[in-house]
Amino acid sequence: MDLVNREETEQLIRGFFAVQNEVGLGRHEEAYHRAYAVWTAEQALPVVSKPPVPLIVGGREAIVLYPDFVAWDQIVLEMKSVARVLGPSEELQLFDYLRARGDRLGLLVNMGLDRVYVERRVYDPPQTEISEDWSHWTNEIRGKDREMGMAIRNALRMVYESHRTGYSLAVTEKLVLTSLAVNGLTVRLRPLANATFHQHTVHESALDCFVIEDRFVLTMTAQFDNHEFSKSLGLSYMKTLNLAWGVAANFGRTELQINGLRFHAR
């Protein structure tokens, strides 16, 4: 079976080995990056280092991504130098770049072991959908709370309409924060709260959520296969913060799932 961009890929891979052979083992990622930039320039290959890729929501720049290299304006190269096998977090970073640019082929490269390891990744955008469940708000939420709740819904839908779903959580959070601001909502990030046990405070830590207008808890997950954790997390944080209303969103691989949450605050 023919590989995507086989000839171009073989040229790029030769450069990784040439760089490691001369620079040596166990060097910082930046050393390999700069050496590879020199090698591609010497070979007159159309390779660009760290081209900016802005993501826009509602006319505002949410985040700028910087892939290590882009070759022939269609192949993304992500270079690491770590003394371990690369895992899901590095792969997800590469897919963020492929999604943002609309490219199909990426090379995930590790220069940090005894030889160069290169993994090809082909990204074909999946069909996506959105599902919503607001049954816990029906006949319950009114007035300004309802207006704010609908503004949160609009913000989440705006992200989906602009970028669909499937980004990493770090990128998704930036998109959602920007969309919330576009929709005129004030957000408090990761509020501190005490953890208690048998009426004893055992720890103080940040809650992994957004508090919107001091009235709503928003919890988010990304890349999860189902929505249960985000919903359970939201209800737990609503109880901790004694807030009645919440929204849980899972920006999964192929589906954005949104639920309105209700907690009967004390």
C-alpha positions, 0 to 999 in steps of 0.5 A: 500500500502506498504511503502518504508522501513517501518520498518526502518523508524519506528525505526528512527522516535522513536529516534526523539521523544526520543530525543525531550522528553529528550532534550526539546523544542526550542533547537538549531538544533545541540543539537538535531543532536548530541543527535540523533547521540548518540541515534542511536549509543546506538541502534546499528543502521547503521546511519552515520552523515553528510557523504560527497557527492562530485559532480564532473564535468569534473574531478573537485569537484564542491561541497560537500553535507552533509546530516544530516544522512544516515541510512542503506546506503539508507535513507537520514534524514534531520533534522531542528529545526525551529518554523514554518512548513517546506517549499519548500526550505527544501524539495528541500534540501532533494531532492538534497541529494537524487539525489546526492546519488541515494537514494529513501527515505528521511525523512524531520524532524522538531524538532522545534515545539510542537512535532516532525513532520516527512515527508516521501519523495520518489524520483524517478528520472524522464526522462529528456531532453535538448532543445536548441535555438540559432536562435538569434545567427544565422548569427550574432555571429562570430570569438572569440565571437562565440568560447566563446559562444560555450564554454559556450554551452559545459559547460552547456551540460557537467553539463547535461551529468554529472548530468542531471537536477533538482538540486536546484539553489545553487547546479546548480550554483556550477556545472556550475561554475566548468564546465565553469572553466573546459572549460577555461572560466573566470567568474565574479560573480554577478557584481554590477550595478546602477539602474536608473529611469528618469536619476537618479541613485536610487540604486546599487545592484548585478545582479543575473548573471555571466559575462563570459570573460566580453563579455557574460551574463549568467542567470540561473534558476532552478526548473522553469516550463518554461524558460521565466523568465531566458530569460527576466532576461538575456535581462534586464541584457544585456541592463544594462551592455551594452553587446551584447551576452547572454545565458539563461539556465533553469535547470528545473525539467525534462528539461534543456532549453538553449537559445542564446540571442542577444542585440544590445548594444549601 
